[in-house]
Amino acid sequence: MSEAVDDTVRAYDLDAAAYAGAGSQVPDSVRADIEHFAATIGTGARVLEIGSGGGRDARLMEELGLDVRRTDITPAFVALLREQGHACDLVDPLVDDVSSPQGPYDAVWANASLLHVARHHLSTVLSRLAAVTRAGGLLRLSVKEGDGEGWSTHGSIRNPRHFTYWRAPALEAVVAGAGWSGVSIRAGVAGKRGETWLELTAARGPVAA
Ligand SMILES: C[S@@+](CC[C@H](N)C(=O)[O-])C[C@H]1O[C@@H](n2cnc3c(N)ncnc32)[C@H](O)[C@@H]1O
Protein backbone atom coordinates (compact mmCIF):
# COMPACT_ATOMS: atom_id res chain seq x y z
CA MET A 1 0.00 0.00 0.00
CA SER A 2 1.19 3.55 -0.68
CA GLU A 3 1.69 5.90 2.25
CA ALA A 4 -1.43 7.90 1.30
CA VAL A 5 -3.62 4.78 1.17
CA ASP A 6 -2.06 3.51 4.38
CA ASP A 7 -2.76 6.75 6.28
CA THR A 8 -6.28 6.98 4.87
CA VAL A 9 -7.09 3.43 5.94
CA ARG A 10 -5.65 4.16 9.40
CA ALA A 11 -7.90 7.24 9.65
CA TYR A 12 -11.00 5.17 8.85
CA ASP A 13 -9.82 2.39 11.14
CA LEU A 14 -9.71 4.75 14.11
CA ASP A 15 -13.24 6.11 13.64
CA ALA A 16 -15.11 3.41 11.74
CA ALA A 17 -17.90 3.09 14.30
CA ALA A 18 -18.48 6.86 14.40
CA TYR A 19 -18.54 6.96 10.58
CA ALA A 20 -21.05 4.13 10.43
CA GLY A 21 -23.29 5.80 13.01
CA ALA A 22 -23.20 9.22 11.34
CA GLY A 23 -23.82 7.93 7.83
CA SER A 24 -26.69 5.51 8.29
CA GLN A 25 -29.17 7.59 6.21
CA VAL A 26 -28.96 6.92 2.45
CA PRO A 27 -28.77 10.26 0.56
CA ASP A 28 -31.61 10.75 -1.94
CA SER A 29 -29.42 10.60 -5.05
CA VAL A 30 -27.77 7.38 -3.82
CA ARG A 31 -31.13 5.84 -2.96
CA ALA A 32 -32.44 6.67 -6.44
CA ASP A 33 -29.34 5.08 -7.99
CA ILE A 34 -29.66 1.94 -5.86
CA GLU A 35 -33.32 1.58 -6.81
CA HIS A 36 -32.51 2.04 -10.49
CA PHE A 37 -29.52 -0.32 -10.22
CA ALA A 38 -31.66 -3.02 -8.54
CA ALA A 39 -34.45 -2.66 -11.08
CA THR A 40 -31.95 -2.95 -13.94
CA ILE A 41 -30.03 -6.01 -12.76
CA GLY A 42 -33.03 -7.73 -11.18
CA THR A 43 -33.80 -9.73 -8.04
CA GLY A 44 -31.08 -12.15 -7.00
CA ALA A 45 -28.35 -10.41 -9.02
CA ARG A 46 -24.87 -10.73 -7.52
CA VAL A 47 -23.16 -7.47 -6.60
CA LEU A 48 -19.56 -6.90 -5.57
CA GLU A 49 -19.38 -3.89 -3.26
CA ILE A 50 -16.07 -2.05 -2.95
CA GLY A 51 -15.79 -0.05 0.27
CA SER A 52 -18.90 -1.17 2.12
CA GLY A 53 -18.01 1.12 5.03
CA GLY A 54 -20.76 0.99 7.66
CA GLY A 55 -22.90 -1.20 5.42
CA ARG A 56 -25.60 1.36 4.63
CA ASP A 57 -25.87 0.71 0.88
CA ALA A 58 -25.58 -3.08 1.15
CA ARG A 59 -28.53 -3.08 3.55
CA LEU A 60 -30.75 -1.26 1.07
CA MET A 61 -29.54 -3.37 -1.87
CA GLU A 62 -30.45 -6.52 0.06
CA GLU A 63 -33.86 -5.10 0.95
CA LEU A 64 -34.35 -4.70 -2.80
CA GLY A 65 -33.48 -8.34 -3.44
CA LEU A 66 -29.82 -8.14 -4.47
CA ASP A 67 -27.15 -10.57 -3.31
CA VAL A 68 -24.27 -8.38 -2.09
CA ARG A 69 -20.68 -9.36 -1.40
CA ARG A 70 -19.42 -6.80 1.12
CA THR A 71 -15.73 -5.85 1.04
CA ASP A 72 -13.57 -3.13 2.52
CA ILE A 73 -9.90 -2.23 2.69
CA THR A 74 -10.30 -0.96 6.29
CA PRO A 75 -10.08 -3.72 8.92
CA ALA A 76 -12.39 -1.92 11.38
CA PHE A 77 -15.22 -1.73 8.82
CA VAL A 78 -14.80 -5.43 8.06
CA ALA A 79 -14.90 -6.23 11.78
CA LEU A 80 -17.93 -4.03 12.36
CA LEU A 81 -19.94 -5.68 9.57
CA ARG A 82 -18.94 -9.13 10.77
CA GLU A 83 -20.09 -8.21 14.29
CA GLN A 84 -23.46 -7.37 12.74
CA GLY A 85 -23.58 -10.88 11.33
CA HIS A 86 -22.60 -10.15 7.74
CA ALA A 87 -19.88 -11.79 5.72
CA CYS A 88 -17.33 -9.15 4.71
CA ASP A 89 -13.88 -9.56 3.14
CA LEU A 90 -10.80 -7.42 3.64
CA VAL A 91 -10.02 -6.37 0.08
CA ASP A 92 -7.75 -3.82 -1.56
CA PRO A 93 -9.17 -3.81 -5.11
CA LEU A 94 -5.81 -2.72 -6.50
CA VAL A 95 -4.05 -5.93 -5.52
CA ASP A 96 -6.38 -8.50 -3.96
CA ASP A 97 -8.32 -11.18 -5.79
CA VAL A 98 -11.88 -9.93 -6.19
CA SER A 99 -13.21 -12.87 -8.19
CA SER A 100 -15.94 -15.16 -6.92
CA PRO A 101 -16.01 -18.97 -7.06
CA GLN A 102 -19.61 -18.57 -8.28
CA GLY A 103 -18.39 -16.83 -11.44
CA PRO A 104 -18.62 -13.26 -12.69
CA TYR A 105 -20.73 -10.72 -10.79
CA ASP A 106 -23.76 -9.03 -12.31
CA ALA A 107 -22.64 -5.65 -11.02
CA VAL A 108 -20.12 -3.64 -9.02
CA TRP A 109 -21.13 -0.93 -6.53
CA ALA A 110 -18.43 1.47 -5.32
CA ASN A 111 -19.97 4.49 -3.62
CA ALA A 112 -17.47 7.10 -2.44
CA SER A 113 -14.64 4.58 -2.19
CA LEU A 114 -12.55 4.80 -5.37
CA LEU A 115 -11.97 8.48 -4.61
CA HIS A 116 -9.20 7.22 -2.32
CA VAL A 117 -7.41 5.40 -5.18
CA ALA A 118 -4.44 7.27 -6.68
CA ARG A 119 -5.23 8.72 -10.11
CA HIS A 120 -2.60 6.58 -11.84
CA HIS A 121 -4.04 3.41 -10.26
CA LEU A 122 -7.73 3.89 -11.07
CA SER A 123 -7.46 2.31 -14.51
CA THR A 124 -5.90 -0.84 -13.02
CA VAL A 125 -8.62 -1.08 -10.36
CA LEU A 126 -11.41 -0.61 -12.91
CA SER A 127 -9.89 -3.19 -15.27
CA ARG A 128 -9.67 -5.68 -12.41
CA LEU A 129 -13.34 -5.03 -11.59
CA ALA A 130 -14.30 -5.42 -15.25
CA ALA A 131 -12.48 -8.75 -15.35
CA VAL A 132 -14.78 -10.19 -12.66
CA THR A 133 -18.04 -8.79 -14.07
CA ARG A 134 -20.15 -10.52 -16.73
CA ALA A 135 -20.60 -8.90 -20.15
CA GLY A 136 -23.38 -6.33 -19.83
CA GLY A 137 -22.98 -6.20 -16.04
CA LEU A 138 -23.20 -2.81 -14.36
CA LEU A 139 -20.73 -0.51 -12.66
CA ARG A 140 -21.83 2.33 -10.43
CA LEU A 141 -19.29 4.50 -8.66
CA SER A 142 -19.07 7.97 -7.22
CA VAL A 143 -16.14 10.29 -6.59
CA LYS A 144 -15.74 13.90 -5.52
CA GLU A 145 -15.72 16.42 -8.34
CA GLY A 146 -12.74 18.73 -8.66
CA ASP A 147 -9.14 19.10 -9.69
CA GLY A 148 -5.98 17.54 -8.34
CA GLU A 149 -5.80 15.69 -5.07
CA GLY A 150 -5.44 16.52 -1.42
CA TRP A 151 -5.82 15.69 2.24
CA SER A 152 -9.02 16.60 4.00
CA THR A 153 -10.23 16.31 7.58
CA HIS A 154 -13.98 16.47 8.03
CA GLY A 155 -17.02 14.67 9.33
CA SER A 156 -16.73 11.87 11.83
CA ILE A 157 -13.19 10.85 10.78
CA ARG A 158 -10.75 12.84 12.93
CA ASN A 159 -7.55 12.26 10.97
CA PRO A 160 -6.88 13.43 7.41
CA ARG A 161 -7.82 11.25 4.43
CA HIS A 162 -6.35 11.47 0.95
CA PHE A 163 -8.76 12.21 -1.92
CA THR A 164 -8.28 12.15 -5.69
CA TYR A 165 -10.68 14.59 -7.33
CA TRP A 166 -12.05 14.00 -10.83
CA ARG A 167 -13.70 15.92 -13.66
CA ALA A 168 -16.25 14.09 -15.78
CA PRO A 169 -14.31 13.92 -19.11
CA ALA A 170 -11.18 12.45 -17.52
CA LEU A 171 -13.16 9.98 -15.43
CA GLU A 172 -15.18 8.89 -18.44
CA ALA A 173 -12.00 8.26 -20.43
CA VAL A 174 -10.46 6.13 -17.67
CA VAL A 175 -13.62 4.07 -17.18
CA ALA A 176 -14.11 3.53 -20.93
CA GLY A 177 -10.45 2.54 -21.31
CA ALA A 178 -10.80 -0.09 -18.58
CA GLY A 179 -13.38 -2.25 -20.34
CA TRP A 180 -16.64 -0.46 -19.52
CA SER A 181 -19.01 1.03 -22.10
CA GLY A 182 -22.03 3.32 -22.20
CA VAL A 183 -20.52 5.53 -19.53
CA SER A 184 -23.01 8.01 -18.12
CA ILE A 185 -22.05 10.62 -15.52
CA ARG A 186 -24.23 12.89 -13.41
CA ALA A 187 -22.03 15.86 -12.45
CA GLY A 188 -22.54 18.53 -9.82
CA VAL A 189 -24.45 16.32 -7.40
CA ALA A 190 -24.58 18.33 -4.16
CA GLY A 191 -22.87 16.85 -1.09
CA LYS A 192 -23.34 17.71 2.58
CA ARG A 193 -20.56 20.29 2.86
CA GLY A 194 -20.84 22.34 -0.31
CA GLU A 195 -18.75 19.86 -2.31
CA THR A 196 -20.05 18.24 -5.49
CA TRP A 197 -19.90 14.65 -6.69
CA LEU A 198 -19.75 12.71 -9.93
CA GLU A 199 -22.09 9.70 -10.00
CA LEU A 200 -21.18 7.30 -12.80
CA THR A 201 -22.84 4.26 -14.31
CA ALA A 202 -21.48 2.05 -17.07
CA ALA A 203 -21.88 -1.47 -18.43
CA ARG A 204 -19.22 -4.13 -18.88
CA GLY A 205 -18.27 -4.21 -22.54
CA PRO A 206 -18.12 -7.44 -24.54
CA VAL A 207 -15.71 -9.99 -23.09
CA ALA A 208 -13.16 -11.30 -25.60
CA ALA A 209 -13.53 -15.02 -26.36
C1 LIG B 1 -16.26 7.73 2.32
S1 LIG B 1 -16.22 6.03 2.79
C2 LIG B 1 -17.64 5.39 1.92
C3 LIG B 1 -18.21 4.16 2.55
C4 LIG B 1 -19.53 3.67 1.90
N1 LIG B 1 -19.32 3.20 0.57
C5 LIG B 1 -20.55 4.78 1.94
O1 LIG B 1 -20.91 5.29 0.87
O2 LIG B 1 -20.98 5.12 3.04
C6 LIG B 1 -14.84 5.43 1.86
C7 LIG B 1 -14.69 3.93 1.83
O3 LIG B 1 -13.62 3.58 0.95
C8 LIG B 1 -12.75 2.68 1.59
N2 LIG B 1 -11.39 2.90 1.03
C9 LIG B 1 -10.39 3.66 1.53
N3 LIG B 1 -9.33 3.60 0.74
C10 LIG B 1 -9.64 2.80 -0.30
C11 LIG B 1 -8.93 2.34 -1.45
N4 LIG B 1 -7.66 2.70 -1.69
N5 LIG B 1 -9.56 1.50 -2.29
C12 LIG B 1 -10.84 1.11 -2.06
N6 LIG B 1 -11.56 1.52 -0.99
C13 LIG B 1 -10.96 2.34 -0.12
C14 LIG B 1 -12.88 3.00 3.06
O4 LIG B 1 -12.45 1.95 3.89
C15 LIG B 1 -14.35 3.31 3.17
O5 LIG B 1 -15.12 2.16 3.33
The ligand as a Gaussian input file, in Angstrom:
#p B3LYP/6-31G(d) Opt

LIG

0 1
 C      -16.259000       7.733000       2.320000
 S      -16.221000       6.029000       2.791000
 C      -17.642000       5.393000       1.920000
 C      -18.214000       4.162000       2.546000
 C      -19.531000       3.668000       1.899000
 N      -19.318000       3.201000       0.567000
 C      -20.551000       4.775000       1.938000
 O      -20.914000       5.291000       0.874000
 O      -20.982000       5.122000       3.043000
 C      -14.844000       5.431000       1.862000
 C      -14.691000       3.929000       1.833000
 O      -13.616000       3.584000       0.951000
 C      -12.745000       2.679000       1.592000
 N      -11.394000       2.897000       1.025000
 C      -10.390000       3.657000       1.530000
 N       -9.327000       3.596000       0.744000
 C       -9.644000       2.799000      -0.300000
 C       -8.930000       2.339000      -1.445000
 N       -7.661000       2.703000      -1.686000
 N       -9.563000       1.496000      -2.294000
 C      -10.839000       1.110000      -2.056000
 N      -11.564000       1.524000      -0.989000
 C      -10.963000       2.338000      -0.122000
 C      -12.876000       2.999000       3.064000
 O      -12.455000       1.949000       3.887000
 C      -14.354000       3.313000       3.168000
 O      -15.120000       2.163000       3.330000

